Amino acid sequence: MKFVFIINSAQNQRCIKRVNEFVERGYDVEAYAFSRCTEMRNKPNFDLRIIGEFANKTPYFARLNLMLKAIRQVLTSTRHDKEAIYYLFGLDIAMLFRFLSRKPYLFEESDLMHTYMHKKLARDVMERIDKYIIRKSRLTVFTSEGFARYHFGDAYPANICFIPNRLSPAVADIPAAARQPLNQEHLRFAFVGGARFESVARFAESVAKHFPQHEFHFFGHVDVNYQKRYDALRQYPNVFFHGPFRNPDDLPRIYAQTDLVLSTYDVKFDNVRYAEPNKLYEAVYFEVPIIVSSGTFLAERVSELGIGYAVDPLDERAVVGLVSSLSAADIERKQAAARALGKEWAQNRNDAFFERIAQLDEV
């Protein structure tokens, strides 16, 4: 089999990682991508052809027109590959591909993009298109089981599989860092990643205001659109910003100085309520309890695994209540639950997925 990948963002490391997996397993691949006009942090280990560029601020319909023309060119250039299967990342790519072609494809969905639309009618129309694309695919990959629940409830099609955002096995090659001892009277909370949600800022603010004995640390960049909001937190002496870091190289050092990691996102968006972010797997791998937003699929997973806490981060009283209730004994129980799952559980190993890929030839 030959796979032709069409990627909606060359800067998305998850997509690059997925293509690399196919290359490492000996598949013949061609890869095309759209660039978001920002620097690629890691160069791919395969030939990646950029077929269009646009900024995040490019109007949506102008972006779709550019993508439509480029995907048509890809289909034209690969029309002689009779055995090719197309691998499509994102609803926008899949929708345009399906409009132009009836060739076999795989579909990978890591975000419910249409749930951010303001008009209900538009969301409903896009949801119907999304489900149609899923059903017509040879195989659909979700990065969260919650997405299948969103689309289909408990009875979803047989052509669905799940590849959560686990850590690269390469993380095991990075030297471990000595963890600082847990001190219940001086807890260190941290957010690791791109800060761009009000819920994260509000949680940090509640901790900073009411618990001067504790600390809150930000590791990673702050989205330019939220810069003023996060800069306001600098007034608190127990809030610290450490700037960008190297992933995964710096993760052992960061988590070694973290007692609880925050993964509270704004639940007003359906995408957030059903997503399963990679912070879940970082928390397990580094045995650091995770704090998530209540009322989410992620909160259900954290409760089921016994590895963290759920709270409404926008409710100051709820945050204060949670932090006040934290004890060294309970934090250590959450650490033990993560340790029991094991580090391999948190690493990206997709043998079952590639067994299903191999079966495509038999259909």
GIKA-V722352 format. One record per helix or strand of 2 or more residues. SS is the DSSP state (H for helix, E for strand). FROM is the first residue (numbers start at 0). LEN is the number of residues. Records with the same first field share a line. If there is no record, write none. Layout:
SS=FROM-LEN / FROM-LEN
This chain:
E=1-6 / 27-8 / 47-6 / 83-6 / 104-5 / 138-4 / 159-3 / 187-5 / 214-5 / 238-3 / 259-4 / 288-5 / 307-4
H=12-12 / 59-18 / 90-10 / 112-4 / 119-17 / 144-8 / 168-5 / 197-13 / 223-12 / 250-6 / 269-5 / 278-7 / 296-9 / 315-10 / 327-14 / 343-3 / 350-12
